[in-house]
Amino acid sequence: MKKAILCPSLLALAFFGSLGAAGLAGCSGPEQQTEQTATTAESPISMEIEKQPFGTAPDGQELHLYTLSNASGMTVKITNYGAIVTSIQTPDRAGNMGEIALGFDSVDGYVPNDPHFGGIVGRYANRIAKGKFTLDGRTYTLATNNAPNHLHGGITGFDRVVWQAEEVPAENAIRLTYLSRDGEEGYPGNLKAVVTYTLTDDNGLKIDYEATTDKATPVNLTNHSYFNLSAGKEKDILNHVVMINADRFTATDETLIPTGELKSVEGTPYDFTSPTRVGDRIENLQGYGYDLNYVVRNEGKNLIHAATVADPGTGRVMEVYTTQPGIQFYTAYHLNGTLTGHSNTTYNRYAGLCLEAQHFPDSPNQESFPSSIIRPGEKYSETTVYKFGVK
């Protein structure tokens, strides 16, 4: 039986029902909500974009930091190193601005960016089993940088290279372009990747991904931001409440490579079909953390509501919309206090959470999964929107 897709307003009411419904009522149904979200996210805005120096890359190239802002005071900072979102500041229910993205105030913190804070990971986000895949009869070998598997594009993934940046003031956007050469990190084809970050007037961070190639290749791009909606009031995200619009997940082996089976979340600690506190069942998990790809209820290429996160303490809410077939939920259980970021914050276990819209892990080796292969003449095109509000 097909389950209904819950509207964001009703989900927010479920999170904060005891606090009243002001400003959250009036959902007009899943189809209308999807159309409204997509249209609003694409509304052109003419805002000034601030550009400032951001040091130099390891290869000596000059880097810049771009600040997008909107009329409600939300700001997003992006650097052309790794196309990284370094900062997202949004208001809480009292109107106080706060930093909700884990990151660093200088480029030095992002080299080599082991946790992939805020970056565009690729050419293939997530894991490829044993660093190998076969395409058109040829086997390609990649780095096994997450032994025994390949992770997030290899030793020098897309979040560790310099992108060419273009300001698009009429859309309040930054467009970043990177040419990944044939053979880079073992992948075939010259791949031109274009990522556009747009800050909308309704507090949405819209990310458009595009790519073309001159040779068949797998492509899977996502943003790897870590969020803590408390903006420092809580050192971890265990009290955050999460809903993921997915009935199934990709079952994995002990190295987090999918077995090919799509398992039901029902009766498991992975069930977030109803709003659930992150910390409620986390000790039941191997490694005491979530790191799992969910199968989004998306029957086409529509921009649909995939997840909602809320912090009851500050009232901040984040809704995630995407065209992608999957979303990786990760609770940063590998952070160990060795990194210090914004406002001298030490990032310990569970300091943030990720919701990475993506194709499924190891898709190049899994024929039953949605294909991640693009060929000459085809265009990779995906969109994800992180929309922020309060209650």
RANOR-V189278 format. One line per field, one symbol per residue. ss: DSSP state (a for helix, b for strand, c for the rest). psi: psi as a letter, one per 40 degrees, with the letter a starting at -180 (. if undefined). burial: b if it has 24 or more other C-alpha atoms within 12 Angstrom, else e. A space follows every 10 residues. Layout:
ss = ???
psi = ???
burial = ???
This chain:
ss = cccccccaaa aaaaaaaaac ccccccccca aaaaaaaaaa accccccccb bbbbbbcccc cbbbbbbbbc ccccbbbbbc bccbbbbbbb bcccccbbbc bcccccaaaa cccccccccb bccbccbbaa abbbbccbbb bccccbccbb bccccccaaa cbcbbbbbaa acbbbbbbbb cccaaacccc bbbbbbbbbc cccbbbbbbb bbbcccbbcb cbbcccbccc cccccccccc bbbbcccbbb bbcccccbbb bbbbcccccc cccccbbaaa caaacaaacc bbbbbccccc cccbbbbbbb cccccbbbbb bbcccbbbbb ccccccccbb caaacbbccc ccbbbbbbcc ccaaaccccc ccbbcccccb bbbbbbbbbb c
psi = hhiihiiddd dddddfdeei eheeifheid dddddddddd dehihhihhh hiifaiidee iiiihhhhia deeiihhhie hefhhdhhhi iaeeehiihe hhaieiddde hefdefheih hidhiaihhe fiihhfehhi hiigeghfih hfeadgaeef ihihihhgdd efihhhhhhh iheheeiiih hhhhhhhhhi effhhhhhhi iiieihiihh iihfihhhee fedheiedei hhhhgheiih iiaeefhiee hhiieheiee hfdihhhded edeeihefih gihihighea fihihdihii hddeeihhih iieieihhhh ffeeieeehh bhffhhgahf diiighhiii ifddegdeih iehiiheihh hihihhhiai .
burial = eeeebbbbbb bbbbbbeeee eeebeeeeeb eebbeebbee bbeebebebe eeebeebeee eebbbbbbbb eebbbbbbbb bbbbbbbbbb bbbeeebbbb bbbbbbbebb bebbbbbbbb bbbbbbbbbb bbbbbeeeeb bbbeeeeebb bbbbbbbbbb bbbbbbbbbe bbbbbbbbbb eeebbbbbbb bbbbbbbbbb bbbbbbbbbb bbbebbbbbb bbbbbbbbbb bbebbbbbbb bbbbbbbbbb bbeebbbbbe ebeebeeebb bbbbbbbbbe ebeeeeeebb bbbbbbbbee ebbbbbbbbb bbbbbbbbbb bbbbbbbbbb bbbebeeebe bbeebbbbbb bbbbbbbbbb bbbbbbeebb bbbbbeeebb bbbbbbbbbb b
